[in-house]
Amino acid sequence: MKPTPGMHVAIVYNTYIPVAGRNAEAQAELATAAAARRAAAAVRACGWRPVMFPVGASLPGVISRLRRRRPALLVNLCEGFAGRPGHEAHMAGLWELLGLPFTGNTARALSICQNKYQAKLLLQAAGVATPPGWLARRAADVPGPLHFPLIVKPVAEDGGIGVYHESVVNGRRQLEDRIRRVVRRYAQPALVEHYIDGREFNVAIIEEKEPLVLPLSEIVFQDFPAGQPRIVGYQAKWHPEHDSYRHTVPQCPASAPRAAAVGMRRAALRAWHCLGLRGYARFDFRLDACNRFYLLEANPNPDPAPDAGLARAWAATGRSYPDFWRGQAQTALRRWKGQP
């Protein structure tokens, strides 16, 4: 089934709902509405009719509207529900239960990747190198011997939430304090990993008839402030006035040693298949001083906005932003009809 001129396309996205203790990290959620508006403009440029479907705190209202409007396709930009990122997979599951075609990843894939430790274990079993690490449910969950520096982050957040310069620790007391803070603030275990100091690369993959690996991107730590760990945390992603934002400069296409570039692309493709991904995804890598690469994180349904990393890599292929959504719509409708 192919998209038809003038078809209704619902742009489904979560609206910002304040949650106690999380308001300081609202920007990641607020950006979703802006991404939805840009996706709607691209859908319009494809000759289709976009309809904005913000998802608040009432699922019955959303379901009722969808049944009334009967869109031919959902552009799924829901990154959670009612202020809880953990419900991202549940929203995709709802579209599946309703029998609606939608862009992006399945509920199962989103659920697997939401838990970074779970995804890490699957990737390691598939032979993909990731930084050594463990799951800490309390400050006492510290194995030995320890090799510092380590990085501590929430196990089930995205968009850089919970990742700051203080997340990189250099001693046991710092480590225990940071685990305690993550568990208390985010009400979830902490993922503790070896901190890989080095260059940061992104590999994006989009689904056409076969997965297409896009040009390599690098986040260049340009004149990074002395004494700060080189990480792309929350402030580097969302606070333009912050030093870490100004000094993390995206570059695409990026240059890397040939063997490492080939290895990262192959590892990303292996991770895509291992985690059962579809639609589009981004994989974040670190390359150490010996040119050994480690997959830090798999990101299904990453930010698709034109100024974000996925679209930047897509643009490096010479194709337009509406072309991206045209391809995603074709893929989603073909899959919905059970076509190869």
C-alpha positions as CSV (number, residue, x, y, z in Angstrom):
1,M,0.0,0.0,0.0
2,K,1.4,3.4,-1.0
3,P,0.6,6.8,0.4
4,T,-2.2,8.5,-1.6
5,P,-2.4,12.3,-2.4
6,G,-4.4,14.2,0.2
7,M,-4.5,11.4,2.8
8,H,-5.0,12.2,6.4
9,V,-1.8,11.7,8.5
10,A,-2.1,12.1,12.3
11,I,0.9,13.6,14.0
12,V,0.7,12.0,17.4
13,Y,2.9,13.4,20.2
14,N,2.9,13.8,24.0
15,T,2.3,17.2,25.5
16,Y,4.3,18.4,28.5
17,I,2.7,17.5,31.9
18,P,4.6,18.6,35.0
19,V,5.6,15.8,37.3
20,A,6.9,16.4,40.8
21,G,10.7,16.5,41.0
22,R,11.2,16.5,37.2
23,N,10.4,20.0,36.1
24,A,14.1,21.0,35.9
25,E,14.4,18.6,33.0
26,A,11.3,19.6,31.1
27,Q,13.0,20.7,27.9
28,A,13.4,17.2,26.5
29,E,9.6,16.8,26.6
30,L,8.8,20.4,25.5
31,A,10.9,19.8,22.3
32,T,8.5,17.1,21.2
33,A,5.8,19.6,20.2
34,A,8.3,21.5,18.1
35,A,9.4,18.3,16.4
36,A,5.7,17.5,15.7
37,R,5.1,20.9,14.0
38,R,8.1,20.3,11.8
39,A,7.0,16.8,10.9
40,A,3.5,18.2,10.0
41,A,5.1,20.7,7.7
42,A,7.1,17.9,6.0
43,V,3.9,15.8,5.7
44,R,2.2,18.8,4.1
45,A,5.1,19.1,1.6
46,C,4.5,15.5,0.6
47,G,1.0,16.4,-0.5
48,W,-0.8,14.9,2.5
49,R,-3.1,16.5,5.1
50,P,-1.5,16.5,8.6
51,V,-3.7,16.6,11.7
52,M,-2.1,17.4,15.0
53,F,-3.0,14.9,17.8
54,P,-1.5,16.0,21.1
55,V,-1.7,13.4,23.8
56,G,-2.4,14.8,27.2
57,A,-3.6,12.8,30.2
58,S,-6.7,11.3,28.7
59,L,-6.3,8.3,26.5
60,P,-10.1,7.8,25.9
61,G,-10.1,11.3,24.3
62,V,-7.2,10.4,22.0
63,I,-8.8,7.1,21.0
64,S,-12.2,8.8,20.4
65,R,-10.6,11.5,18.1
66,L,-8.7,8.9,16.1
67,R,-11.8,6.8,15.5
68,R,-13.7,9.9,14.4
69,R,-10.9,11.2,12.0
70,R,-9.8,7.8,10.8
71,P,-6.3,8.8,9.7
72,A,-4.6,6.7,7.1
73,L,-1.3,6.8,9.1
74,L,0.1,7.9,12.4
75,V,3.4,9.7,12.7
76,N,4.3,8.4,16.2
77,L,6.2,11.0,18.1
78,C,5.0,9.9,21.6
79,E,8.0,9.7,23.9
80,G,5.9,8.9,27.0
81,F,2.5,9.6,28.6
82,A,1.4,11.8,31.4
83,G,4.9,13.0,32.0
84,R,6.4,9.5,32.3
85,P,9.0,8.5,29.6
86,G,8.5,4.9,30.7
87,H,5.2,4.8,28.9
88,E,6.7,5.4,25.4
89,A,6.5,1.7,24.6
90,H,2.9,1.6,25.9
91,M,1.8,4.3,23.4
92,A,3.2,2.2,20.5
93,G,1.4,-0.8,22.0
94,L,-1.8,1.2,22.0
95,W,-1.5,1.9,18.3
96,E,-0.8,-1.8,17.7
97,L,-3.9,-2.8,19.7
98,L,-6.0,-0.4,17.7
99,G,-4.7,-1.9,14.5
100,L,-3.4,1.5,13.2
101,P,-0.3,1.8,10.9
102,F,2.4,4.0,12.5
103,T,5.9,5.1,11.9
104,G,8.9,4.1,14.0
105,N,9.5,1.2,16.3
106,T,7.3,-1.4,17.9
107,A,6.3,-1.5,21.5
108,R,8.6,-4.5,22.1
109,A,11.7,-2.8,20.7
110,L,11.0,0.4,22.6
111,S,10.5,-1.5,25.8
112,I,13.8,-3.4,25.4
113,C,15.8,-0.3,24.7
114,Q,14.1,1.8,27.4
115,N,16.0,-0.4,29.9
116,K,19.6,0.4,29.0
117,Y,21.0,-2.5,31.1
118,Q,18.6,-5.0,29.4
119,A,19.7,-3.7,26.0
120,K,23.3,-3.9,27.0
121,L,23.1,-7.6,28.0
122,L,21.4,-8.4,24.6
123,L,24.1,-6.5,22.7
124,Q,26.9,-8.2,24.6
125,A,25.4,-11.6,23.8
126,A,25.3,-10.6,20.1
127,G,29.0,-9.7,20.2
128,V,28.7,-5.9,20.3
129,A,31.2,-4.2,22.5
130,T,29.8,-2.0,25.2
131,P,31.5,-0.4,28.2
132,P,31.7,-2.8,31.2
133,G,29.1,-2.0,33.8
134,W,26.5,-3.1,36.2
135,L,23.0,-2.3,37.6
136,A,22.8,-0.6,41.0
137,R,19.5,-0.6,42.9
138,R,21.1,0.9,46.0
139,A,24.4,2.6,46.9
140,A,25.7,-0.7,48.4
141,D,25.5,-2.4,45.0
142,V,29.2,-1.8,44.3
143,P,31.3,-4.8,43.1
144,G,35.0,-4.8,43.5
145,P,37.7,-4.1,42.5
146,L,36.6,-0.8,41.0
147,H,38.3,0.9,38.0
148,F,37.7,4.7,37.9
149,P,36.5,6.9,36.3
150,L,32.9,5.5,36.1
151,I,29.7,7.1,34.8
152,V,26.4,6.8,36.6
153,K,23.0,7.4,34.9
154,P,19.4,6.4,35.2
155,V,18.8,3.0,33.6
156,A,15.5,4.0,31.9
157,E,15.6,7.7,30.7
158,D,16.5,9.3,27.4
159,G,17.3,12.7,26.0
160,G,20.3,13.0,28.4
161,I,18.0,13.1,31.4
162,G,20.0,12.4,34.6
163,V,23.4,12.8,32.9
164,Y,25.5,15.7,34.1
165,H,29.2,16.4,34.6
166,E,28.8,15.1,38.2
167,S,27.7,11.7,36.7
168,V,31.4,10.9,36.1
169,V,32.9,9.9,39.4
170,N,36.5,9.2,40.5
171,G,36.1,7.5,43.9
172,R,34.0,5.1,45.8
173,R,32.3,7.8,48.0
174,Q,31.4,9.8,44.9
175,L,30.1,6.7,43.3
176,E,27.8,5.8,46.2
177,D,26.5,9.3,46.5
178,R,25.7,9.4,42.8
179,I,23.9,6.1,42.8
180,R,21.9,7.2,45.8
181,R,20.9,10.4,44.1
182,V,19.9,8.7,40.8
183,V,17.8,6.1,42.6
184,R,16.1,8.7,44.8
185,R,15.5,11.3,42.1
186,Y,14.4,9.1,39.2
187,A,12.8,6.2,41.2
188,Q,14.7,3.6,39.2
189,P,18.1,1.8,39.4
190,A,21.3,3.4,38.2
191,L,23.4,2.0,35.4
192,V,27.1,2.3,36.3
193,E,29.6,1.9,33.4
194,H,33.3,2.5,32.8
195,Y,33.7,6.0,31.5
196,I,35.3,5.8,28.0
197,D,37.2,9.0,27.4
198,G,37.5,9.6,23.7
199,R,35.6,10.7,20.5
200,E,31.9,10.4,20.3
201,F,30.2,9.2,17.1
202,N,26.6,8.5,16.0
203,V,25.5,6.0,13.5
204,A,21.9,6.4,12.2
205,I,20.0,3.7,10.4
206,I,16.6,4.1,8.6
207,E,14.4,1.3,7.2
208,E,13.8,1.3,3.6
209,K,13.3,-2.1,2.0
210,E,16.5,-3.0,3.8
211,P,18.1,-1.1,6.7
212,L,20.2,1.8,5.3
213,V,23.2,3.0,7.4
214,L,23.5,6.8,7.0
215,P,26.8,8.7,7.0
216,L,28.8,8.7,10.2
217,S,28.4,11.7,12.5
218,E,30.7,13.0,15.3
219,I,30.0,15.2,18.3
220,V,33.3,17.2,18.4
221,F,34.4,18.4,21.9
222,Q,35.7,21.7,20.6
223,D,37.7,23.7,23.1
224,F,35.9,21.9,25.9
225,P,36.2,23.5,29.3
226,A,39.2,22.1,31.3
227,G,38.4,19.8,34.1
228,Q,35.0,18.7,32.7
229,P,34.4,15.2,31.5
230,R,33.7,15.1,27.8
231,I,30.1,13.9,27.7
232,V,27.0,14.8,25.8
233,G,24.7,15.2,28.8
234,Y,21.4,17.0,29.4
235,Q,22.9,20.5,29.3
236,A,24.8,19.7,26.1
237,K,21.6,18.6,24.5
238,W,19.1,21.2,25.7
239,H,20.7,24.3,27.2
240,P,22.1,26.6,24.5
241,E,23.5,29.0,27.1
242,H,25.6,26.3,28.8
243,D,29.3,25.8,28.0
244,S,28.9,22.1,27.2
245,Y,26.2,23.0,24.6
246,R,28.4,25.6,22.9
247,H,31.5,23.3,22.9
248,T,29.8,20.1,21.6
249,V,29.7,20.7,17.8
250,P,28.1,18.1,15.5
251,Q,29.9,17.2,12.3
252,C,28.4,15.1,9.5
253,P,29.8,13.4,7.5
254,A,32.5,12.7,10.0
255,S,36.0,11.4,9.5
256,A,37.2,8.4,11.6
257,P,40.0,5.7,11.1
258,R,38.7,3.4,8.4
259,A,38.7,0.2,10.5
260,A,36.8,2.0,13.3
261,A,34.3,3.6,10.9
262,V,33.6,0.2,9.2
263,G,33.4,-1.5,12.7
264,M,30.9,1.0,14.1
265,R,28.7,0.8,11.0
266,R,28.7,-3.0,11.3
267,A,28.1,-3.0,15.0
268,A,25.1,-0.6,14.6
269,L,23.6,-2.9,12.0
270,R,24.1,-5.9,14.2
271,A,22.5,-4.0,17.1
272,W,19.5,-3.0,14.8
273,H,18.8,-6.7,14.1
274,C,19.6,-7.9,17.6
275,L,17.1,-5.4,19.2
276,G,14.4,-5.9,16.6
277,L,14.4,-2.3,15.5
278,R,12.5,-0.8,12.5
279,G,11.7,2.6,11.1
280,Y,14.7,4.6,12.3
281,A,17.2,4.6,15.1
282,R,20.5,6.1,16.2
283,F,23.4,4.4,17.9
284,D,25.9,6.3,20.0
285,F,29.5,5.2,20.1
286,R,32.8,6.1,21.9
287,L,36.2,5.7,20.3
288,D,39.0,5.5,22.7
289,A,42.7,6.5,22.3
290,C,43.5,3.0,20.9
291,N,40.7,3.4,18.3
292,R,38.6,0.7,20.1
293,F,34.9,1.5,19.8
294,Y,32.1,0.8,22.3
295,L,28.4,1.1,21.7
296,L,27.1,3.4,24.5
297,E,23.4,3.4,23.7
298,A,20.8,2.3,21.1
299,N,18.1,5.0,20.5
300,P,14.9,3.8,18.7
301,N,12.7,6.7,17.6
302,P,15.4,9.4,18.3
303,D,14.5,13.1,17.9
304,P,13.6,13.4,14.2
305,A,13.6,17.2,14.1
306,P,15.5,18.7,11.1
307,D,18.2,20.2,13.3
308,A,18.8,16.9,15.3
309,G,21.4,14.2,14.6
310,L,19.2,11.7,12.6
311,A,18.0,14.4,10.1
312,R,21.5,15.8,9.9
313,A,22.8,12.3,8.8
314,W,19.8,12.0,6.4
315,A,20.6,15.3,4.8
316,A,24.2,14.2,4.2
317,T,22.8,11.7,1.7
318,G,21.5,14.6,-0.4
319,R,17.8,13.9,0.3
320,S,15.2,16.3,1.8
321,Y,13.4,16.3,5.1
322,P,10.0,15.6,3.4
323,D,11.7,12.7,1.6
324,F,12.5,11.2,5.0
325,W,8.9,11.2,6.1
326,R,7.7,10.0,2.7
327,G,9.9,7.0,3.0
328,Q,8.8,6.3,6.6
329,A,5.2,6.5,5.5
330,Q,5.7,4.1,2.7
331,T,7.5,1.6,5.0
332,A,4.8,1.8,7.7
333,L,2.0,1.3,5.3
334,R,3.7,-1.5,3.5
335,R,4.4,-3.3,6.8
336,W,0.8,-2.7,7.9
337,K,-0.4,-4.5,4.8
338,G,2.0,-7.3,5.4
339,Q,4.0,-6.6,2.2
340,P,7.7,-7.2,2.0
